[in-house]
Amino acid sequence: MPKQKRKETAVVIPIPSSDTQSEHDRIRKSNDLDQQLEREGKIAPHNRGYDEAADGPATPKVRHVVDEP
């Protein structure tokens, strides 16, 4: 006698998320503040160092170039 095949059904289980509406709002408010400071030419204290970490140290500004023979 042949064995009966089981019907397999996939069960989708959502990945647990710690994002709540209040967390979303907090992050949004922080991003809005960062963008406002950036428009004013300022750097948010918690963002200091990110550009250098991502891009490497800034190239020093050249004050005077002397053309030597």
C-alpha positions as CSV (number, residue, x, y, z in Angstrom):
1,M,0.0,0.0,0.0
2,P,1.4,3.4,-0.9
3,K,2.0,5.9,1.8
4,Q,-0.2,9.0,1.9
5,K,1.5,12.3,1.3
6,R,1.2,14.9,3.9
7,K,0.0,18.3,2.8
8,E,2.5,20.8,3.9
9,T,1.3,24.3,4.7
10,A,3.6,27.2,5.3
11,V,3.1,29.1,8.4
12,V,4.2,32.7,8.2
13,I,5.4,34.1,11.5
14,P,6.2,37.8,11.6
15,I,9.6,38.9,12.8
16,P,9.2,40.5,16.2
17,S,9.7,44.3,16.1
18,S,10.5,46.7,18.8
19,D,9.3,49.6,16.8
20,T,6.4,51.2,18.3
21,Q,4.6,54.4,17.2
22,S,6.3,56.3,20.0
23,E,9.8,55.0,19.0
24,H,9.0,56.0,15.3
25,D,7.9,59.5,16.4
26,R,11.1,59.9,18.5
27,I,13.3,58.9,15.6
28,R,11.4,61.2,13.3
29,K,11.7,64.1,15.6
30,S,15.4,63.5,16.0
31,N,15.9,63.4,12.2
32,D,13.9,66.6,11.7
33,L,16.1,68.3,14.3
34,D,19.3,67.0,12.5
35,Q,18.0,68.3,9.2
36,Q,17.2,71.8,10.7
37,L,20.6,72.1,12.2
38,E,22.2,71.0,8.9
39,R,20.3,73.7,7.0
40,E,21.7,76.2,9.6
41,G,25.3,74.9,9.0
42,K,25.5,73.3,12.4
43,I,26.3,69.7,13.4
44,A,24.1,67.9,15.9
45,P,26.2,66.8,18.8
46,H,25.3,63.1,18.4
47,N,26.4,63.2,14.8
48,R,29.9,64.6,15.3
49,G,32.5,62.3,13.9
50,Y,30.3,60.3,11.5
51,D,31.5,62.0,8.3
52,E,35.2,61.5,9.3
53,A,34.5,57.9,10.2
54,A,32.7,57.2,6.9
55,D,35.0,59.4,4.6
56,G,38.3,59.4,6.4
57,P,40.0,62.5,7.8
58,A,39.4,65.7,6.0
59,T,42.0,66.9,3.5
60,P,43.9,69.8,5.0
61,K,43.2,73.2,3.4
62,V,46.1,74.6,1.4
63,R,47.0,78.1,2.4
64,H,49.7,78.9,-0.2
65,V,51.2,76.9,-3.1
66,V,54.8,77.7,-4.1
67,D,55.9,76.6,-7.5
68,E,59.4,75.3,-7.1
69,P,61.7,74.6,-10.1
